[in-house]
Every structure is written in C-alpha cells, then in structure tokens.
C-alpha cells in the first residue's frame, strides 16, 4: 500500500502491515506483513491483556487517509534528502574525525544491478520470466524446498545463471572492501546470494549472508556438507546433484541458499545483538526493505546512531499517520529535528562515488576497482 492512499480509512490489517514484526524464517516476498506478525510484536512490547485486533481497529477508525498529501514527488534522483537533524555532511565529518568507527552495512539486490545480474521480476527479462518453460505453480516455487524435492531443474537452471564467477563486483561492493581496509566495517549484512562481496575481497568473517549464498552446499536429507566445486560441476552440466557423503542417501544437494520456510543461518541471529549495538553508523544500500526479518534490522541500532539510506527511492518508512501516534520504528525522512536519517537517492554506484568524493576516498575506491 502506498503512502498516497485515497480517501479511505486504514483497515486493521493495513495498519498491521506497517507494524514491524519478525520471524525466525525467511519471509515471503510480499512487502506487507501478516496481521499475526504485527500482533506478536505488540504483545511483546505491551503487558496489556486487551483484544489487540480491537485496538488496531480502533486505530483504523481514528486514522483518515488522504486528508493531507504525503507525496514525495519533490524528491529527485541523485540528490540528498534528510531531516533537519542529521545531514550527510555530519556523517562525513563523523567518519573523518574518528567519531564514527564501527559501520554496519545492510545490502540488497540494488548494489548488484550494475554487475549485469538480472532482477527477478522484470517482465520478459527477469529471472522468473526465464523459468516460464518449467510451468511453475508460482514463480517463488523455485525457492520452496518441497517443490525442489519434486523438481530441482528450475533451481539448478537459476543457479547456473547466478553462480559466482559469471559476474564481477560493482563499485558499491568495492566500497565495502574499502570500509574493511580502513578498519571501519563492523559487518556487512547482505540479502544477496551472488557472493560478490567475497569476490570484491571481503573476508568471510566480515560478511553475513542473511539468505545464504553459494559459498557452502549441503544435502537436504542428511545435511552433509559438500564441496562447492562438486556442486558447481553438476549445476553447469544441468544434472541433478546427489549426495555422495552418506552411503545410500542419494539426497539432492543444493547451495546454501535459504529457501522459503527454512530458518535463517544461526550466525545471522547470533551476530545481530553485538554488531548493531556497537554501530556508530548504519548504511542501507540497494534494498527495498520489504522482506523480514532482514528489513527490521534498521531498528536494532541505538536510537542515537545515524542511518544512511543509499537507494533509488525512499524505503523503510513508517506510515505518516502512525508517526503522528508516536510510532518510531522505520526510517524518518521528515523535517523532524530529532531524526537521525539521511537518504542519498540515486544509482548506488553513483551515490557511493559522491560519498567517497566527500570523504576524500575517491582515488582509493577507483584503485580497488582497477585492481579488482
């Protein structure tokens, strides 16, 4: 649902979609969360025994949308927008003066677009379109474990397209390496499965692939780990990859990519409390922030920690009407002096160049790109 809803009331379920809930499993690709997820979070934060649906419905009665414009039409690509609190210059000075020393980065598919990796949903050219010949029940079935058991061919075809070595890192990936080299990167949390962070030179301990990647492989039945070269050979030949670790297993082997319904890696959960509590700066790059629990991580940093969004459009904002009621989760790019959020809007690589130029790092960045 957009921020420019017509003259109608915000329903309880729509309101719930704006309340951040998290789960221990990979969520759906939908940008809206379920009502139950919202209620779970409210239950966690409240000691009241009220009927939570009634509370949400009462909120809906109070909220009238469309009475005032919430449009962002005046935002221009390539420009910086922020509240009157933190500005981009403040972030730059903080890094230059050593006040910002631990930076957590959250990355999405937008940082890999310039590498030539096709997206999933573009009609005719997206990866889902290329799977039409397999007559999937729905496009996301390619990432469902039960469907994979019955028909692994679509996933192996997709894996051949995305397997590391086909594409090269972008300037944004090398920016992550630059932060690491300057001892500023606390951790890179990525939604991407392309492993381009590693190809850019980031060590394994610096990256947490929330949705997995091709760096590991395992049997879906006995869970035995397999050599990635073995899996690569099978994928490139487009033949089913079977378990060779346990006698008589013969289970299918797949890269360590998290499917819908599977739990996210333990390292993801174990690292979050320390990494985000220590962060002096959070940078979110190229993510739509619609898949949970990853999207909810922006609220795990301290309330005084500045947050920088580098993206083609603003994302992760709570609905303005919720803001009026004191809801403080999500980004806040309004003219609120209390805000610590800055949006640098445009192509990720171009905005990274702009940021590095202001930091005096542009030569360092270009040097890494050339050496890469």
Residue pairs with C-beta under 8 A, 6 or more apart in sequence:
1 14
1 17
1 32
3 70
3 71
3 72
3 317
3 319
3 320
4 69
4 70
4 71
5 65
5 66
6 65
6 66
7 64
7 65
7 66
7 67
8 65
8 66
9 60
9 61
9 63
9 64
9 65
10 59
10 60
10 63
10 65
10 319
10 321
11 60
12 35
12 53
12 56
12 57
12 59
12 60
13 35
14 32
14 60
15 38
15 56
15 59
15 60
15 63
15 319
15 322
16 33
16 34
16 35
16 37
16 38
16 39
16 56
17 31
17 32
17 33
17 38
18 318
18 319
18 322
18 327
19 33
19 37
19 38
19 41
19 42
19 322
19 327
19 329
20 33
20 41
20 292
20 295
20 296
20 299
20 329
20 330
21 33
21 34
21 36
21 37
21 38
21 40
21 41
21 292
21 296
22 37
22 41
22 292
22 293
22 296
23 37
23 292
23 293
24 263
24 264
24 269
24 293
25 260
25 261
25 262
25 263
25 264
26 211
26 258
26 259
26 260
26 261
26 262
26 264
26 291
27 33
27 291
27 292
27 293
28 140
28 260
28 291
29 140
29 290
29 291
30 290
31 288
31 290
33 292
35 53
35 56
37 292
38 56
39 52
39 53
39 56
42 52
42 55
43 52
59 325
63 321
65 321
70 320
72 313
72 314
75 81
75 313
75 314
75 343
75 345
76 345
77 312
77 345
77 346
77 347
78 345
78 346
78 347
78 350
78 351
79 345
79 346
80 87
80 88
80 342
80 343
80 344
80 345
81 314
81 333
81 342
81 343
81 345
82 88
82 333
82 339
82 341
82 342
82 343
83 332
83 333
83 334
83 335
83 336
83 337
83 338
83 339
83 341
84 335
84 336
84 337
84 339
85 336
85 337
85 338
85 339
85 340
85 341
86 306
86 339
86 340
86 341
86 342
87 342
88 308
88 342
88 344
88 355
88 358
89 358
90 306
91 100
91 281
91 306
91 308
91 342
92 355
92 358
92 359
93 99
94 100
94 280
94 281
94 306
95 184
95 281
95 359
96 359
96 360
99 280
100 184
100 280
100 281
100 306
101 183
101 184
101 280
102 184
102 186
102 278
102 279
102 280
102 281
103 179
103 184
103 185
103 186
103 279
103 280
103 281
103 282
103 283
104 186
104 187
104 188
104 189
104 275
104 276
104 279
104 281
104 282
104 283
104 301
105 176
105 179
105 185
105 187
105 188
105 189
105 282
105 283
105 284
105 285
106 189
106 190
106 191
106 282
106 283
106 284
106 285
106 287
106 294
106 297
106 298
107 172
107 176
107 188
107 189
107 190
107 191
107 192
107 197
107 284
107 285
107 286
107 287
108 190
108 191
108 192
108 284
108 285
108 286
108 287
108 288
108 289
109 117
109 119
109 120
109 191
109 192
109 286
109 287
110 285
110 286
110 287
110 288
110 311
110 312
110 348
111 170
111 172
111 173
111 192
111 285
111 286
111 348
112 167
112 170
112 173
112 192
112 194
112 196
112 286
113 119
113 170
113 286
113 348
114 170
114 171
114 172
114 347
114 348
114 349
115 167
115 168
115 169
115 170
115 173
115 194
115 196
116 167
117 162
117 167
117 194
118 125
118 126
118 127
118 161
119 126
119 127
120 126
120 127
120 128
120 139
121 128
122 129
123 129
127 158
127 161
127 162
128 139
128 142
130 157
130 158
130 161
131 139
131 142
131 154
131 157
131 158
134 151
134 153
134 154
134 157
136 142
136 147
136 154
137 147
140 260
141 147
141 154
142 148
142 154
142 155
142 158
143 155
143 257
143 259
143 260
144 259
144 260
144 261
145 220
145 259
145 260
145 261
145 262
148 155
148 220
148 252
148 254
148 259
149 220
149 252
152 240
152 241
152 252
152 254
153 238
153 240
155 254
156 234
156 235
156 238
156 239
156 240
156 241
157 238
159 214
159 235
159 254
159 255
160 235
160 236
160 238
162 193
162 194
162 214
163 214
163 232
163 235
163 236
164 194
164 195
164 196
164 198
164 199
164 214
167 194
167 196
168 196
168 199
168 372
169 196
169 197
169 199
169 200
169 372
170 196
170 348
170 349
171 349
171 352
171 353
171 365
171 369
172 285
172 286
172 310
172 348
172 349
172 352
173 196
173 197
173 199
173 200
174 200
174 201
174 365
174 368
174 369
174 372
175 352
175 355
175 356
175 365
176 185
176 188
176 197
176 200
176 202
176 206
177 200
177 201
177 202
177 368
178 356
178 361
178 364
178 365
178 368
179 185
180 201
180 202
180 203
180 206
181 368
185 202
185 206
186 275
186 278
186 279
187 206
187 207
187 208
187 271
187 275
188 197
188 202
188 206
188 207
188 208
189 208
189 210
189 268
189 275
189 294
189 297
190 197
190 207
190 208
190 209
190 210
191 210
191 211
191 287
191 291
191 294
192 209
192 211
192 213
193 209
193 211
193 212
193 213
193 214
193 255
193 257
194 213
194 214
195 209
195 213
195 214
195 215
197 206
197 207
198 204
198 207
198 215
199 372
200 368
200 372
201 368
201 372
204 215
208 265
208 267
208 268
208 271
209 215
209 265
210 258
210 264
210 265
210 268
210 294
211 257
211 258
211 264
211 294
212 255
212 256
212 257
212 258
212 265
213 255
213 256
213 257
214 228
214 255
214 256
214 257
215 228
215 256
216 225
216 228
216 255
216 256
217 225
217 226
217 227
217 228
217 230
217 231
217 241
217 253
217 254
217 255
217 256
218 224
218 225
218 226
218 253
218 254
218 256
219 226
219 243
219 245
219 246
219 249
219 251
219 252
219 253
220 251
220 252
220 253
220 254
221 243
221 249
221 251
221 252
222 243
222 245
222 246
222 249
222 251
224 243
224 245
224 246
224 249
225 245
226 241
226 243
226 244
226 245
226 253
228 255
230 241
230 244
230 253
231 241
231 253
231 254
231 255
234 240
234 241
234 253
235 241
240 252
241 252
241 253
241 254
242 250
242 251
242 252
242 253
243 249
243 250
243 251
243 252
243 253
258 264
258 265
264 293
272 297
272 300
273 300
276 282
276 297
276 300
276 301
277 300
277 301
277 302
279 301
279 302
279 305
280 305
281 305
281 306
281 307
281 308
282 298
282 301
282 305
282 306
282 307
282 308
283 307
283 308
283 310
284 298
284 307
284 308
284 309
284 310
284 311
284 316
285 309
285 310
285 311
285 348
285 352
286 310
286 311
286 348
287 294
287 295
287 311
287 315
288 315
289 295
289 298
289 315
289 316
290 315
295 316
296 329
298 307
298 316
298 330
298 331
299 329
299 330
301 307
303 340
304 340
305 340
306 340
306 341
306 342
307 331
307 340
307 341
307 342
308 341
308 342
308 343
308 344
309 315
309 316
309 331
309 341
309 342
309 343
309 344
310 344
310 348
310 351
310 352
310 355
311 343
311 344
311 345
311 348
312 345
312 346
312 347
313 345
314 331
314 333
314 343
314 345
315 331
316 330
316 331
317 330
317 331
317 332
317 333
318 327
318 328
318 329
318 330
318 331
318 332
320 334
323 332
323 334
331 341
331 343
332 339
332 341
333 339
333 341
333 342
333 343
344 351
344 354
344 355
345 351
352 365
353 362
353 365
356 362
356 364
356 365
